[in-house]
Amino acid sequence: MSQAEQANNGPHFSMQKIYIKRTDYEAPNAATVFRDDWKPEIALDMDIKSNTIEEGRYEVLLTVSIKAHNTSSNIGAFKLVVEQAALFMISGFSKEHLEEALGSACPAIMFPYLRETVDHMLIKGGFPPLMLAPVNFDALYQEKKAAKEEKTN
């Protein structure tokens, strides 16, 4: 068997497409917020989901929800939800390794795109840039897996 044939029969992992699936931006008090000093209090929530499109093809959704409140004026500043999605071709993985790839490796590849979208949308909304801190998706995956195992026991 040639190396090319072995490569075709071995594990495969590749991103086919990355795209923004959904955005929701709201700044209802923008005019009032901008008159005061910007002293934000930010709440951030992140979620990872995946679904099978067809055998060997998966869509991964990395969603971030951000709410900002200006503490200097005690006014809500903005709400932003970004759902970054990507299509991955994954084959030749055990079930455990597939789950790990979908819950850790895929979001790690997608995160810089999500980060850029968040930063760009807030700047376009008139707010200072918000650079999301790096995320350890391996650790998040392991925590989620441990919590799931604990729940089933």
N, C-alpha and C positions, 0 to 999 in steps of 0.2 A: 504494500500500500504506500503510495507517495505521500509526501508531507502535506501537499495540498488536499488530498483526500482525507488525511487524518485531521487536518484543521477543520474541514467541513463536517466531520463527525464528532468533533470535540465540543466543549462548551463554547458558547458564543454570547457576547454581551456588547450591544451597541445602542447608541441613542440615534433614533431616526429623525426626530423632529422635536423642536421645543417651541412653545407658543404660550401666549397669555389666554387663558380660558375665560377669566372673568375679572373685572375690576369694579369696585364701588368706592367712590370718593365723595365725601360730604364735608363741607366747611360752612355750616349755616351761620356762624357768628364771625366770619372772616373780617369784615370791616371793623368790628369792635375789637377783635383779638389783635389786629395789627396796630392799634393805637397805643397799646401798652407794651412794656418790656416783655420780651419772650423768655419766660421761665417755665418750660414745659414739664408736665408730669405725664409720662407715657406708659401705657399698658399695652403689652404685646402678647399675642397668642399665636402659636404655630401648630399646624396640623399636616399630617401626611396620610394620603390615601392612595390606593392603587386598585385598578380593576383590569381584568383580562379582556382584551379586545377580540383576540382569537389566539389559537395555540401559538405560543412563542412571542406574542406581541402584547405589550402591556402599556396602559396609560397610568402615569404617576402624577398625582396632584399635590403640590406643595402650596399650602394656603397660609397667609399671614394676615392677621387682623390687628390693626393698630388704632388706638384711641389716644388722643392728646388733649390735655387740659392745661390751660395757661394759669399757673398758680398766682401770678401777679395780679390778675384781674378776676380770678375765680370763674372763668368762662371756658366752656368746651371749645376746643380749637378745630379739630378735625377727626374724622373717622375714615379709615382706609382699609379696604380688603382687596388683596391681590391673590388670585389663584393662578399660579404658574403651573403649566402642564407640559408633559413630554411623553413621547412615544418611545418605548424601548423594545428592542428585539433581544430576547433572552432565551437561550435553549441549552440543553445539556447540563443543567444544574439540578442538584437534589432539591427536594421541597424546602428543606431548611435553608440552603444557600440561596434559593430563589427569593424566599421571604426576606432574607438579610439584604440581598441586592435591592429589592424593591423598597425596603424600609430604611436603608442606610446609604448605599452607593449611589442610587438614582437621585435622592434628594441632595446629596453632596455635590453632584454634577450640576443640578438645577439651581442651587442656592445663589451663585453669582448673578444669574439672570434675574432672579426674584429681587435681589438686593438692588440691582440697577434700576428696575422698574419702580420700586418703592421710592428710591432717591429721586428719580426723574419726575414722578407724579407729584411729590411734595414740593419740589422746586417750582414746577409749573403752577402749583396751587399758591405760590407766594411764600411758602414756609422755608426755613433753613433746611439744608440737606440733613437727612437722617440715614446714616450708614449703619445698617444692621451689623451687630457683632457676629463674628464667626460662630458657627454652631457645630458641635461634635455630634454628628448624626449617628455614629457608631454607638456612643454612650446612650443617646436617646432611644435607639432601637433596642439595646440591651435592657434598659429600664422598662420599656413598654413590654418586652418579651417576658421579663421577670414578673411584672405585675399581672400579665395574662396567665402565666403559669400558676401564680399564687392564688388567683381568683378561681381557677379550675380545681385546685386542691382543697 
